[in-house]
Amino acid sequence: MTMKKILYAFAGTVVLLSVISSCTMFKYDTLDGPNAQINGALLDVKTGEKIGIEASSSGAGALIVIEKGWDAEADQSWLVRFDGMYTNNLIFAGDYVFSTKNLPCYESENNAFTVKEGKNRMNISLVPFCRILDPVIKYEGGKIVATFSVELGDPTKANQIANVALCGNTQLFVGCNYQNLAGRDNGAKMKNVNPGETITLEIDPELPANADLFRYKRERYFRIAAMANGNGYNGNNYYNFSPIYKFSADYSTIEEVTWDENEW
C-alpha cells in the first residue's frame, strides 16, 4: 500500500470515529430531574419545641440523608436553619434514611421515610443532648444578663454539662463557635455546671473582648448555648441552644425571634 493510500485510510478512520463520537456526545440523558420537595422541623420529643442548632461551613448543622435503592448510596447534606427548620426543593421521590451525626441530638431508630412526588412535610422527633430551661435574657446594670438552667436529654447517655455560654451577634444568626462576637472568658461562659442549677451569665459591653459586638448603636441578637457530653456521646462537642432574642439599639425592647417556616 502506498503512503497516499495509508493516509486516506487513516483519515477515513478518524472521520468515522468522529461521527460515532458525535452521535454519542449528543445523545440525550433520559433521567428525569428532581420531582419532589420536602420541608419540616427537628422537634424535641419531650417538649415539641424546635431544636435550635449551630450551622457552619464545617458540616455541622446538617441532616445527613441517604436515598436507598442505588448501587452507590452516598450521603446528602440537608442544611438545617438555626431554628431547627430544614427544606430541600430538589430531591427525587423514593425511600430514604437519615442520620443526626452532625446535629446536637441522639440518633433515632425511626430514621426511615418515604418521599412522594410533589410537596412533602416531615417533622422529625429527636432527643437533644440537653435542653435549656426557662431562659431569660435582659439588659440590667449596663450588661446583657442571662439566667437559665440546663436539663440532660438522656442522663444515661451524655451525663455532664461541660460548657454553657451567652452568645451575641450583630446579625440574626447567632452561634457559639461560629457567628459569636461575645468574649468567652469574662462571665459569658462557664464550665461544668450541674443539671437543674440556676445559672447566670453576662456580657459586659465595656470589655475590649466585646468591642465588635457593641461598636455601633444598632440591634443585637443573643442566645444561650449549652453542651452536654460524656459516656462516649457528643464527641464532636455540639451545642444545644435557646431561642434567639433581639435587643433594640437602645435596649428598651427585647423580643424572641420568630421565623417564617416558608422563608429561607
Secondary structure as GFF3:
##gff-version 3
##sequence-region A 1 264
A	DSSP	alpha_helix	3	25	.	.	.	ID=ss1
A	DSSP	beta_strand	36	44	.	.	.	ID=ss2
A	DSSP	beta_strand	62	67	.	.	.	ID=ss3
A	DSSP	beta_strand	76	79	.	.	.	ID=ss4
A	DSSP	beta_strand	85	91	.	.	.	ID=ss5
A	DSSP	beta_strand	94	99	.	.	.	ID=ss6
A	DSSP	beta_strand	112	115	.	.	.	ID=ss7
A	DSSP	beta_strand	118	121	.	.	.	ID=ss8
A	DSSP	beta_strand	124	126	.	.	.	ID=ss9
A	DSSP	beta_strand	130	140	.	.	.	ID=ss10
A	DSSP	beta_strand	143	152	.	.	.	ID=ss11
A	DSSP	beta_strand	160	169	.	.	.	ID=ss12
A	DSSP	beta_strand	189	193	.	.	.	ID=ss13
A	DSSP	beta_strand	199	203	.	.	.	ID=ss14
A	DSSP	three_ten_helix	208	210	.	.	.	ID=ss15
A	DSSP	alpha_helix	211	214	.	.	.	ID=ss16
A	DSSP	beta_strand	220	229	.	.	.	ID=ss17
A	DSSP	beta_strand	240	241	.	.	.	ID=ss18
A	DSSP	beta_strand	245	247	.	.	.	ID=ss19
A	DSSP	beta_strand	254	256	.	.	.	ID=ss20
###
